[in-house]
Amino acid sequence: MTITITTAPCCWGVDDVANPNLPPWAQVLDEAAAAGYGGLELGPYGYVPLDQMRVSEALRSRNLFIVAGTIFDDLVSPGNRDNLLRQTDEICALITRLPPPPQAPGQRFAAPYLTVMDWGHDERDYAAGHSDRAPRLSDEAWAGMVANIRAIADLARERHGVRAVIHPHAGGFIEFEDEIARIAVDIPKDVAGFCLDTGHLYYAGMDPAQTLERYADRLDYLHFKDIDRAVFDRVMGQRIRFFEACAEGVMCPIGRGAIDYPAIRSVLTRLGYAGFITVEQERDPRHAGGSLADVKASRDYLTSVGF
């Protein structure tokens, strides 16, 4: 396998830019480099400044690159289209002008990517991980979401040459097995790829290794997480938002949780996956003091099992 392991600001608790407890973005870059990562994601819109010269210099001075930008927003509401497209344009304009990521032989699409995730619906956030009680979109609302994703992907590709990748996410309207299967049909691979996330797949009741194999022809980019099974079992018995569960420690360093990474390595080797895998571990940003040790532990474990 020709794979580069990267990380993401969510490992420092950076998911909501309105949270007053977020660490400075330069600290995240410092610690990503110190933990042995060559690159990382940009993080949620508005966290890292949209300033090409400033961010480029910060990356070069640390020998880092940006592997992906992120749309993490309401993909369902028709009235949010302009906001989504503005974010797409501004994020892609920045990431394509930063120090470029390497490209591996066999990698389907060049990085940086644009990960596209649905978020912002209480009725799904409180049902994260519970397929049996999570409401599904009506056909009309689903079609509207598909149209928004297509518009994002088309703008990213046609104006900026950026590959959009759909990321099923706990607490959003693309989370469970039936929704992933449906989006795979409604948005073909020539429009957008997939960024499947082992932690979100497990959280939603799927076997990560089997699901990666099922969607082998859509895997343009991957996220790795691990799940603390004891915490998971406890939060599944509570009425709790997804990020509240993360604050309680449901995500743990890779290799210390329930997900079988040697099995995932075997699948990816068989598939000939090449490119990038980003390590994530959502947490409360007030606990970001433990982030450096955790992301280093995840990186060291992945090295030990052949990544």
C-alpha positions as CSV (number, residue, x, y, z in Angstrom):
1,M,0.0,0.0,0.0
2,T,1.1,3.5,-0.8
3,I,-0.6,5.4,2.0
4,T,0.0,8.7,3.8
5,I,-1.4,9.1,7.3
6,T,-2.7,12.6,8.1
7,T,-4.7,14.0,11.0
8,A,-7.4,16.6,11.6
9,P,-8.3,19.5,14.0
10,C,-11.2,17.5,15.5
11,C,-8.5,15.6,17.5
12,W,-8.1,18.8,19.4
13,G,-11.9,19.3,19.8
14,V,-12.3,21.6,16.8
15,D,-15.7,20.9,15.4
16,D,-17.8,23.9,16.2
17,V,-16.1,27.2,15.4
18,A,-18.4,29.0,17.8
19,N,-17.0,27.0,20.7
20,P,-15.0,29.5,22.9
21,N,-12.7,26.8,24.1
22,L,-10.9,25.9,20.8
23,P,-7.1,25.9,20.8
24,P,-5.3,28.3,18.5
25,W,-5.0,26.8,15.0
26,A,-1.2,27.3,15.0
27,Q,-1.0,25.1,18.1
28,V,-2.9,22.3,16.2
29,L,-0.3,22.6,13.4
30,D,2.6,22.6,15.9
31,E,1.3,19.4,17.5
32,A,0.4,17.6,14.3
33,A,3.9,18.1,13.1
34,A,5.4,17.1,16.5
35,A,3.3,13.8,16.4
36,G,4.9,12.8,13.1
37,Y,2.1,13.7,10.6
38,G,3.0,15.3,7.3
39,G,-0.4,16.8,6.8
40,L,-3.8,17.5,8.2
41,E,-7.3,18.7,7.2
42,L,-8.2,22.3,7.2
43,G,-10.9,21.8,9.8
44,P,-14.4,23.4,9.9
45,Y,-15.1,26.5,7.9
46,G,-13.7,29.6,9.6
47,Y,-11.3,27.9,12.0
48,V,-8.1,28.4,9.9
49,P,-8.1,31.8,8.4
50,L,-8.9,32.1,4.7
51,D,-5.5,33.8,4.1
52,Q,-3.4,32.0,1.6
53,M,-0.1,33.7,2.3
54,R,-0.4,33.4,6.1
55,V,-1.5,29.8,6.1
56,S,1.0,28.7,3.4
57,E,3.9,30.1,5.5
58,A,2.6,28.4,8.6
59,L,2.4,25.0,6.7
60,R,5.8,25.4,5.0
61,S,7.6,26.3,8.3
62,R,6.3,23.0,9.8
63,N,6.7,20.8,6.6
64,L,2.9,20.2,6.5
65,F,0.2,20.2,3.8
66,I,-3.6,20.4,3.8
67,V,-5.2,17.1,2.6
68,A,-8.8,18.3,2.6
69,G,-11.2,21.1,3.4
70,T,-14.6,20.5,4.9
71,I,-18.2,21.4,4.4
72,F,-19.9,20.5,7.7
73,D,-23.3,22.1,7.5
74,D,-27.0,21.6,6.8
75,L,-27.1,19.9,3.4
76,V,-30.9,19.4,3.4
77,S,-32.4,22.9,3.5
78,P,-32.9,24.4,0.0
79,G,-32.4,27.8,1.5
80,N,-28.9,26.9,2.6
81,R,-27.7,26.5,-1.0
82,D,-26.0,29.9,-1.4
83,N,-24.2,29.5,1.9
84,L,-22.9,26.0,1.0
85,L,-21.7,27.2,-2.4
86,R,-20.0,30.2,-0.9
87,Q,-18.1,28.0,1.6
88,T,-17.2,25.6,-1.3
89,D,-15.8,28.4,-3.4
90,E,-13.8,30.0,-0.5
91,I,-12.5,26.7,0.9
92,C,-11.4,25.3,-2.5
93,A,-9.8,28.6,-3.5
94,L,-7.7,28.4,-0.4
95,I,-6.7,24.7,-0.4
96,T,-5.7,24.6,-4.0
97,R,-3.2,27.5,-3.4
98,L,-1.5,26.0,-0.4
99,P,1.6,23.7,-0.4
100,P,0.4,20.6,-2.4
101,P,0.0,17.1,-0.9
102,P,2.0,14.3,-2.5
103,Q,0.3,12.0,-5.0
104,A,0.8,8.2,-4.7
105,P,0.8,5.8,-7.6
106,G,-2.6,4.3,-7.9
107,Q,-4.3,7.2,-6.2
108,R,-7.6,7.9,-8.0
109,F,-7.9,11.6,-7.5
110,A,-5.3,14.2,-6.5
111,A,-5.6,15.8,-3.1
112,P,-6.7,18.2,-1.6
113,Y,-10.3,16.9,-1.4
114,L,-13.5,18.6,-0.1
115,T,-15.2,16.4,2.5
116,V,-19.0,17.0,2.5
117,M,-21.0,16.2,5.6
118,D,-24.5,16.8,6.7
119,W,-25.1,18.4,10.1
120,G,-27.4,20.6,12.1
121,H,-30.6,18.6,12.8
122,D,-31.7,18.0,16.4
123,E,-34.0,15.1,15.4
124,R,-31.0,13.2,14.0
125,D,-28.3,14.4,16.4
126,Y,-30.2,12.8,19.4
127,A,-30.7,9.6,17.4
128,A,-27.0,9.2,16.4
129,G,-26.2,5.5,16.4
130,H,-29.8,4.5,16.6
131,S,-31.1,3.5,13.2
132,D,-34.4,2.2,14.5
133,R,-35.4,5.5,15.9
134,A,-33.7,8.0,13.6
135,P,-36.3,9.7,11.3
136,R,-35.5,9.5,7.6
137,L,-36.0,12.3,5.1
138,S,-39.0,12.4,2.9
139,D,-38.4,11.7,-0.8
140,E,-38.7,15.4,-1.5
141,A,-36.3,16.4,1.2
142,W,-33.8,13.7,0.1
143,A,-33.9,15.0,-3.5
144,G,-33.2,18.5,-2.2
145,M,-30.2,17.2,-0.3
146,V,-28.9,15.3,-3.3
147,A,-29.3,18.5,-5.4
148,N,-27.2,20.5,-2.9
149,I,-24.5,17.9,-2.8
150,R,-24.4,17.8,-6.6
151,A,-24.1,21.6,-6.7
152,I,-21.2,21.5,-4.2
153,A,-19.4,18.8,-6.1
154,D,-19.9,20.4,-9.5
155,L,-18.6,23.8,-8.3
156,A,-15.6,22.2,-6.6
157,R,-14.7,20.2,-9.7
158,E,-15.5,22.7,-12.5
159,R,-14.1,25.8,-10.9
160,H,-11.3,24.5,-8.8
161,G,-10.4,20.9,-9.9
162,V,-11.2,19.6,-6.4
163,R,-12.8,16.2,-5.9
164,A,-15.7,16.2,-3.5
165,V,-16.1,13.2,-1.2
166,I,-19.3,12.4,0.7
167,H,-18.7,11.6,4.4
168,P,-21.5,9.7,6.2
169,H,-21.5,11.2,9.7
170,A,-23.2,10.3,13.0
171,G,-26.0,12.7,13.7
172,G,-26.6,13.7,10.1
173,F,-29.1,12.5,7.5
174,I,-26.4,10.4,5.8
175,E,-25.4,8.0,8.5
176,F,-26.9,4.5,8.3
177,E,-26.5,1.6,5.9
178,D,-29.7,2.3,4.0
179,E,-28.8,6.0,3.6
180,I,-25.2,5.2,2.4
181,A,-26.6,2.7,-0.2
182,R,-29.2,5.3,-1.4
183,I,-26.7,8.1,-1.8
184,A,-24.4,5.8,-3.7
185,V,-27.1,5.3,-6.3
186,D,-28.3,8.9,-6.4
187,I,-24.9,10.5,-6.7
188,P,-22.7,8.5,-9.1
189,K,-19.0,8.2,-8.7
190,D,-18.3,10.5,-11.6
191,V,-19.9,13.3,-9.5
192,A,-18.5,12.6,-6.1
193,G,-16.5,9.9,-4.3
194,F,-16.8,8.7,-0.7
195,C,-14.8,9.4,2.4
196,L,-15.8,6.6,4.7
197,D,-15.0,6.8,8.4
198,T,-14.4,3.7,10.4
199,G,-15.6,5.3,13.6
200,H,-18.8,6.6,12.2
201,L,-19.5,3.3,10.5
202,Y,-19.1,1.4,13.7
203,Y,-21.2,4.0,15.6
204,A,-24.0,3.5,13.1
205,G,-24.0,-0.3,13.5
206,M,-21.9,-1.4,10.5
207,D,-18.8,-3.5,10.3
208,P,-16.1,-1.0,9.0
209,A,-14.0,-3.6,7.1
210,Q,-17.0,-5.1,5.3
211,T,-18.4,-1.6,4.5
212,L,-15.1,-0.4,3.0
213,E,-15.0,-3.5,0.8
214,R,-18.7,-3.0,-0.3
215,Y,-17.9,0.5,-1.5
216,A,-14.4,-0.2,-2.9
217,D,-15.2,1.6,-6.1
218,R,-16.1,4.8,-4.3
219,L,-13.2,5.0,-1.8
220,D,-11.3,8.2,-2.7
221,Y,-10.3,9.1,0.9
222,L,-10.6,7.6,4.4
223,H,-11.0,8.6,8.0
224,F,-9.8,6.3,10.8
225,K,-11.2,6.5,14.4
226,D,-11.5,4.0,17.2
227,I,-14.4,3.5,19.7
228,D,-14.2,2.9,23.4
229,R,-16.7,0.0,23.7
230,A,-17.5,0.6,27.4
231,V,-18.3,4.3,26.8
232,F,-20.2,3.5,23.6
233,D,-22.4,1.0,25.4
234,R,-23.2,3.6,28.1
235,V,-24.0,6.5,25.8
236,M,-26.2,4.3,23.6
237,G,-28.4,4.1,26.6
238,Q,-28.7,7.8,27.0
239,R,-30.5,10.6,25.1
240,I,-27.3,12.3,24.0
241,R,-26.0,14.4,21.1
242,F,-23.1,12.9,19.1
243,F,-20.6,15.5,20.3
244,E,-21.7,15.1,23.9
245,A,-20.8,11.4,23.5
246,C,-17.4,12.5,22.2
247,A,-16.9,14.7,25.2
248,E,-17.6,11.7,27.4
249,G,-14.7,9.9,25.6
250,V,-16.5,7.6,23.2
251,M,-13.6,8.1,20.7
252,C,-10.2,6.8,21.9
253,P,-6.7,6.5,20.4
254,I,-6.6,4.0,17.5
255,G,-5.6,0.5,18.8
256,R,-7.3,0.9,22.2
257,G,-10.8,0.4,21.0
258,A,-13.3,-2.0,19.4
259,I,-12.3,-1.6,15.7
260,D,-10.2,-4.3,14.1
261,Y,-7.5,-2.4,12.3
262,P,-5.5,-5.5,11.2
263,A,-8.7,-6.6,9.4
264,I,-9.0,-3.2,7.8
265,R,-5.4,-3.3,6.7
266,S,-6.1,-6.6,5.0
267,V,-9.1,-5.3,3.2
268,L,-7.3,-2.1,2.0
269,T,-4.3,-4.2,0.9
270,R,-6.5,-6.5,-1.1
271,L,-8.3,-3.5,-2.7
272,G,-5.0,-1.8,-3.5
273,Y,-6.1,1.4,-1.8
274,A,-3.6,4.3,-2.3
275,G,-3.6,7.8,-1.1
276,F,-4.6,9.3,2.3
277,I,-6.0,8.2,5.6
278,T,-6.8,10.8,8.2
279,V,-6.7,10.0,11.9
280,E,-9.5,11.6,13.9
281,Q,-10.5,11.5,17.6
282,E,-13.3,13.9,18.4
283,R,-13.1,15.3,22.0
284,D,-14.1,18.2,24.2
285,P,-11.7,21.0,23.3
286,R,-11.3,21.7,27.0
287,H,-9.4,18.4,27.1
288,A,-7.1,19.3,24.1
289,G,-4.1,19.1,26.5
290,G,-4.2,15.3,25.8
291,S,-4.4,15.6,22.1
292,L,-0.7,15.4,21.2
293,A,-0.2,12.2,23.2
294,D,-3.3,10.6,21.7
295,V,-2.6,11.5,18.0
296,K,1.0,10.2,18.5
297,A,-0.3,7.0,20.0
298,S,-2.7,6.5,17.1
299,R,0.1,7.1,14.6
300,D,2.4,4.7,16.4
301,Y,-0.2,2.0,16.5
302,L,-1.0,2.3,12.8
303,T,2.7,1.9,12.0
304,S,2.8,-1.2,14.2
305,V,0.1,-2.9,12.1
306,G,1.5,-2.0,8.8
307,F,0.2,1.4,7.8
